Amino acid sequence: MPQEPFDRLIKAALNASQEAPRDVHPDVETLAAWFDRSLDADVMHTVETHLSACPRCQAYAATLVHIDTAASSEGASSAAE
C-alpha cells in the first residue's frame, strides 16, 4: 500500500526525541492558517522557521498536505462521475 512509507515517516517524526519544547509549537489553528496562507508575514515567517527545525510539526504539516491532496483527489473523482 503506497501510504505505508508516509505513515512510517509521520510516526517517526512524532516520536522523534529531539523536538522543541511543547509550549513553542504552533497550535492547530495556526498550522491550519499557515497551510491556508492566511497568516500575516511575521507569523508566517515564525511558523516556517519553527517547521524547518521541528520534526513533530513537520509531520503535522505533511499530514495537512496529505489530507488536502486526498480530499482534492476524491473531489475530482466525484466530479468525474
C-alpha positions as CSV (number, residue, x, y, z in Angstrom):
1,M,0.0,0.0,0.0
2,P,1.6,3.4,-1.0
3,Q,0.7,5.2,2.2
4,E,2.7,2.9,4.4
5,P,6.0,4.7,4.0
6,F,4.3,8.0,4.5
7,D,2.6,6.7,7.7
8,R,6.0,5.5,9.0
9,L,7.6,8.9,8.4
10,I,4.9,10.6,10.3
11,K,5.1,8.2,13.2
12,A,8.9,8.5,13.3
13,A,8.7,12.3,13.3
14,L,6.1,12.3,16.0
15,N,8.3,10.0,18.1
16,A,11.5,12.0,17.5
17,S,13.4,12.6,20.6
18,Q,14.7,16.0,19.6
19,E,11.6,18.1,19.5
20,A,11.1,21.6,20.6
21,P,9.5,22.2,24.0
22,R,5.8,21.8,23.9
23,D,5.0,25.5,24.6
24,V,6.7,26.8,21.5
25,H,4.8,24.6,19.0
26,P,2.3,26.4,16.9
27,D,-1.3,25.4,17.8
28,V,-3.5,23.5,15.3
29,E,-5.3,26.7,14.3
30,T,-2.1,28.4,13.5
31,L,-0.8,25.4,11.5
32,A,-4.1,25.4,9.5
33,A,-3.8,29.1,8.9
34,W,-0.2,28.6,7.8
35,F,-1.3,25.9,5.4
36,D,-4.1,28.2,4.0
37,R,-1.5,31.1,3.7
38,S,-3.8,33.3,5.8
39,L,-1.2,34.4,8.4
40,D,0.4,37.8,8.3
41,A,4.0,37.8,7.1
42,D,5.7,37.9,10.5
43,V,3.7,35.0,11.9
44,M,4.2,33.1,8.7
45,H,7.9,33.5,9.0
46,T,7.9,32.4,12.6
47,V,5.9,29.3,11.8
48,E,8.1,28.4,8.8
49,T,11.2,28.9,10.9
50,H,9.8,26.5,13.5
51,L,8.7,24.0,10.9
52,S,12.2,23.9,9.5
53,A,13.6,22.6,12.7
54,C,10.7,20.6,14.3
55,P,10.1,17.1,13.2
56,R,6.8,16.9,15.1
57,C,5.3,20.0,13.4
58,Q,6.8,18.9,10.0
59,A,4.7,15.7,10.4
60,Y,1.6,17.7,11.2
61,A,2.2,19.9,8.1
62,A,2.8,16.8,6.0
63,T,-0.5,15.4,7.3
64,L,-2.3,18.6,6.3
65,V,-0.9,18.3,2.8
66,H,-1.7,14.6,2.6
67,I,-5.3,15.2,3.7
68,D,-5.7,18.1,1.3
69,T,-4.3,16.1,-1.6
70,A,-6.6,13.1,-0.8
71,A,-9.7,15.4,-0.5
72,S,-8.8,17.1,-3.8
73,S,-8.4,13.7,-5.5
74,E,-11.7,12.5,-4.0
75,G,-13.4,15.6,-5.1
76,A,-12.0,15.3,-8.7
77,S,-13.1,11.7,-9.0
78,S,-16.6,12.5,-7.7
79,A,-16.9,15.3,-10.2
80,A,-16.0,13.0,-13.0
81,E,-18.8,10.6,-12.1
